[in-house]
């Protein structure tokens, strides 16, 4: 009745029965080569059938002469797999791979920012080999045989896969307020450098988009997820800025659909709300009392009303 492509079958993720592991292909548009990675664990799974359906895997690159599943000494990377929209809610072109490549190349010589932003190693739209040749994995291609009226009701998305390093840890794994202060300071430094030197606004600061790395010297904060990033010049030219970001951390102007141009101050406002959120709910499970905060007014922030 249907081809594998129309059923959503993805041949670029497959099980290797000989080595008892899962392998993931990542095509890199810069080198025009496909790299193969071995999945070590799943970092996050999507919570909904719809939307970006983001999945993240901790993995390592498969050596060309690999005959064993034991590659514990291989550098770990994070593979992000998501169905991104081609256009954001405000009409800007979404291209996280291009933005991360620009950030990497622009900030490469500034080692004070090492591990404060995800360093892109490979990435592009997922390439699928089929009877039509090699095609981009997109909703348009999957639905090409469905009537145009039905197609118009489905948001246009492209299947993107990118490889980044280092592999960060979620902010709720921090051990103290002191560590939180260090992480927030690092994120602010990375954000400022990306704005000033790359001309990019992040536009989606949230508790899930702030990570950290830990080594013998302590912790270092890392700003991730540039799906909603946009060039500052593009934002200034938008007649009607869109409502972009994550509840409950959007700026008031964002929530009110204000015509005031979005600036770096909207991101800083989001950071204030993040600190308020953490200050209310605690950094991690050891200092959280879910029963005590269940009925607090701050819960209303999740409804998206600027008045609250």
NUDREN-605750 format. One record per residue (C-alpha): residue in one letter; y, x, z. Coordinates in nm, 3 decimals. Layout:
<pts>
 r       Y       X       Z
 A       Y       X       Z
...
</pts>
This chain:
<pts>
 r       Y       X       Z
 X   0.000   0.000   0.000
 X   0.247   0.277   0.097
 X   0.277   0.648   0.045
 X   0.269   0.877   0.348
 X   0.642   0.941   0.305
 X   0.722   0.572   0.333
 X   0.515   0.550   0.652
 X   0.716   0.830   0.810
 X   0.446   1.095   0.790
 X   0.594   1.440   0.849
 X   0.381   1.724   0.707
 X   0.620   1.987   0.846
 X   0.475   1.935   1.197
 X   0.100   1.982   1.205
 X  -0.188   2.069   1.435
 X  -0.363   2.403   1.386
 X  -0.717   2.337   1.503
 X  -0.819   2.703   1.470
 X  -0.555   2.819   1.720
 X  -0.537   2.490   1.913
 X  -0.159   2.453   1.881
 X   0.112   2.264   1.697
 X   0.313   2.437   1.426
 X   0.660   2.339   1.309
 X   0.823   2.439   0.980
 X   1.197   2.505   0.980
 X   1.376   2.557   0.650
 X   1.690   2.771   0.671
 X   1.960   2.691   0.414
 X   2.126   3.030   0.462
 X   1.823   3.247   0.374
 X   1.650   2.971   0.174
 X   1.326   3.055   0.352
 X   1.089   2.851   0.568
 X   0.993   2.987   0.908
 X   0.691   2.867   1.103
 X   0.713   2.821   1.480
 X   0.443   2.757   1.739
 X   0.528   2.481   1.987
 X   0.483   2.579   2.351
 X   0.613   2.264   2.519
 X   0.822   1.952   2.461
 X   1.163   1.972   2.628
 X   1.283   1.620   2.552
 X   1.162   1.306   2.375
 X   1.366   1.013   2.239
 X   1.407   0.705   2.458
 X   1.462   0.465   2.170
 X   1.310   0.384   1.834
 X   1.656   0.378   1.680
 X   1.946   0.623   1.673
 X   1.914   0.999   1.629
 X   1.564   1.006   1.781
 X   1.624   1.361   1.906
 X   1.326   1.571   2.005
 X   1.341   1.926   2.142
 X   1.059   2.179   2.154
 X   1.031   2.516   2.325
 X   0.862   2.745   2.073
 X   0.823   3.095   1.936
 X   0.809   3.219   1.580
 X   0.460   3.256   1.441
 X   0.387   3.618   1.343
 X   0.274   3.665   0.984
 X  -0.056   3.819   1.103
 X  -0.111   3.573   1.388
 X  -0.480   3.524   1.467
 X  -0.439   3.420   1.829
 X  -0.259   3.139   2.007
 X  -0.161   3.382   2.284
 X   0.190   3.501   2.196
 X   0.342   3.503   2.543
 X   0.564   3.804   2.466
 X   0.735   3.640   2.168
 X   1.102   3.543   2.225
 X   1.135   3.175   2.309
 X   1.362   2.946   2.109
 X   1.453   2.580   2.117
 X   1.385   2.363   1.813
 X   1.606   2.055   1.788
 X   1.475   1.781   1.560
 X   1.698   1.479   1.501
 X   1.795   1.211   1.252
 X   2.168   1.268   1.233
 X   2.418   1.036   1.070
 X   2.582   1.171   0.757
 X   2.916   1.030   0.873
 X   3.043   0.984   1.227
 X   3.189   0.656   1.357
 X   3.535   0.782   1.261
 X   3.431   0.879   0.908
 X   3.410   1.255   0.954
 X   3.120   1.450   0.803
 X   2.857   1.544   1.064
 X   2.704   1.890   1.013
 X   2.590   2.055   1.335
 X   2.407   2.331   1.147
 X   2.724   2.436   0.962
 X   2.930   2.427   1.281
 X   2.679   2.633   1.479
 X   2.659   2.887   1.197
 X   3.039   2.920   1.197
 X   3.051   2.955   1.576
 X   2.779   3.221   1.568
 X   2.951   3.426   1.299
 X   3.301   3.393   1.444
 X   3.212   3.476   1.806
 X   2.935   3.731   1.736
 X   3.144   4.030   1.848
 X   3.262   3.872   2.173
 X   2.982   3.961   2.413
 X   3.167   3.805   2.707
 X   3.054   3.473   2.556
 X   2.687   3.568   2.514
 X   2.454   3.280   2.613
 X   2.750   3.044   2.661
 X   2.682   2.860   2.334
 X   2.364   2.803   2.130
 X   2.310   3.082   1.879
 X   2.173   2.941   1.553
 X   1.870   3.121   1.409
 X   1.772   2.879   1.135
 X   1.841   2.524   1.031
 X   1.886   2.270   0.755
 X   1.781   1.924   0.643
 X   1.401   1.901   0.666
 X   1.241   1.972   0.328
 X   0.938   1.763   0.229
 X   0.695   1.854  -0.048
 X   0.574   1.544  -0.231
 X   0.488   1.417  -0.576
 X   0.859   1.424  -0.665
 X   0.882   1.795  -0.579
 X   1.073   1.921  -0.274
 X   1.312   1.659  -0.139
 X   1.547   1.619   0.156
 X   1.404   1.401   0.431
 X   1.659   1.118   0.445
 X   1.661   0.745   0.503
 X   1.789   0.699   0.149
 X   1.482   0.868   0.003
 X   1.240   0.684   0.232
 X   1.395   0.347   0.146
 X   1.458   0.417  -0.222
 X   1.209   0.151  -0.334
 X   1.354  -0.119  -0.109
 X   1.623  -0.354  -0.238
 X   1.982  -0.231  -0.210
 X   2.090  -0.512   0.025
 X   1.832  -0.404   0.281
 X   1.924  -0.038   0.235
 X   2.289  -0.118   0.307
 X   2.194  -0.250   0.651
 X   2.028   0.078   0.754
 X   2.263   0.358   0.869
 X   2.235   0.660   0.639
 X   2.067   0.943   0.831
 X   1.932   1.284   0.744
 X   1.642   1.454   0.920
 X   1.775   1.786   1.048
 X   1.589   2.060   1.230
 X   1.750   2.369   1.377
 X   1.641   2.667   1.586
 X   1.867   2.799   1.859
 X   1.855   3.041   2.149
 X   1.861   3.098   2.439
 X   1.656   2.816   2.589
 X   1.874   2.664   2.860
 X   1.791   2.467   3.170
 X   1.938   2.124   3.260
 X   2.231   2.118   3.495
 X   2.037   1.923   3.759
 X   1.822   2.233   3.816
 X   2.115   2.422   3.964
 X   2.066   2.522   4.327
 X   2.417   2.509   4.474
 X   2.781   2.414   4.431
 X   2.860   2.782   4.378
 X   2.630   2.789   4.076
 X   2.788   2.470   3.943
 X   3.134   2.628   3.962
 X   3.013   2.930   3.763
 X   2.851   2.711   3.499
 X   3.157   2.489   3.456
 X   3.380   2.795   3.426
 X   3.156   2.940   3.155
 X   3.150   2.612   2.963
 X   3.530   2.596   2.975
 X   3.552   2.953   2.844
 X   3.311   2.879   2.556
 X   3.487   2.553   2.473
 X   3.830   2.723   2.465
 X   3.705   3.005   2.241
 X   3.544   2.759   1.999
 X   3.865   2.555   1.978
 X   4.099   2.853   1.939
 X   3.889   3.074   1.711
 X   3.678   2.821   1.518
 X   3.911   2.522   1.523
 X   3.635   2.288   1.640
 X   3.652   2.013   1.901
 X   3.324   1.933   2.078
 X   3.411   1.568   2.159
 X   3.095   1.493   2.358
 X   3.102   1.671   2.693
 X   2.842   1.515   2.924
 X   2.599   1.616   3.198
 X   2.325   1.645   2.936
 X   2.530   1.874   2.711
 X   2.594   2.136   2.977
 X   2.302   2.373   3.032
 X   2.257   2.705   3.205
 X   2.052   3.024   3.181
 X   1.934   3.218   3.485
 X   1.864   3.591   3.509
 X   1.875   3.865   3.773
 X   2.257   3.853   3.774
 X   2.275   3.479   3.844
 X   2.352   3.183   3.619
 X   2.554   3.139   3.302
 X   2.672   2.805   3.167
 X   2.610   2.698   2.809
 X   2.777   2.423   2.603
 X   2.531   2.255   2.364
 X   2.500   1.965   2.116
 X   2.765   1.980   1.845
 X   2.646   1.663   1.670
 X   2.982   1.496   1.729
 X   3.196   1.805   1.677
 X   3.484   1.788   1.434
 X   3.751   2.017   1.301
 X   4.073   1.983   1.499
 X   4.268   1.947   1.174
 X   4.045   1.657   1.066
 X   4.105   1.480   1.397
 X   4.481   1.511   1.352
 X   4.457   1.351   1.008
 X   4.257   1.048   1.121
 X   4.462   0.728   1.108
 X   4.230   0.559   1.357
 X   4.031   0.801   1.576
 X   3.680   0.674   1.640
 X   3.514   0.608   1.974
 X   3.299   0.921   2.004
 X   3.113   1.063   2.303
 X   2.879   0.965   2.583
 X   2.929   0.698   2.845
 X   3.036   0.733   3.121
 X   3.229   1.048   3.031
 X   3.455   0.934   2.747
 X   3.830   0.973   2.785
 X   4.044   0.665   2.846
 X   4.197   0.696   2.500
 X   3.849   0.701   2.353
 X   3.740   0.391   2.542
 X   4.057   0.201   2.454
 X   4.022   0.288   2.083
 X   4.374   0.427   2.108
 X   4.554   0.541   1.794
 X   4.673   0.849   1.983
 X   4.529   1.161   1.819
 X   4.234   1.315   2.001
 X   4.291   1.665   2.135
 X   4.125   1.922   2.356
 X   4.265   1.726   2.651
 X   4.015   1.446   2.582
 X   3.732   1.696   2.631
 X   3.889   1.826   2.953
 X   3.920   1.467   3.075
 X   3.547   1.423   3.009
 X   3.481   1.733   3.219
 X   3.672   1.578   3.509
 X   3.450   1.271   3.489
 X   3.141   1.492   3.482
 X   3.249   1.658   3.806
 X   3.323   1.316   3.961
 X   2.977   1.199   3.855
 X   2.802   1.503   3.999
 X   3.015   1.484   4.313
 X   2.896   1.128   4.365
 X   2.530   1.155   4.270
 X   2.464   1.517   4.365
 X   2.360   1.818   4.160
 X   1.985   1.779   4.192
 X   1.719   1.564   4.358
 X   1.742   1.751   4.687
 X   2.094   1.623   4.754
 X   2.068   1.279   4.589
 X   2.042   0.953   4.780
 X   1.981   0.691   4.513
 X   1.992   0.405   4.760
 X   2.332   0.506   4.893
 X   2.499   0.519   4.551
 X   2.326   0.229   4.378
 X   2.610  -0.016   4.446
 X   2.907   0.222   4.416
 X   3.189   0.130   4.178
 X   3.129   0.446   3.974
 X   2.819   0.277   3.829
 X   3.054   0.049   3.633
 X   3.161   0.351   3.427
 X   2.842   0.307   3.230
 X   2.965  -0.025   3.086
 X   3.231   0.140   2.870
 X   3.536  -0.046   3.001
 X   3.855   0.161   3.021
 X   3.988  -0.073   3.290
 X   3.709   0.035   3.525
</pts>
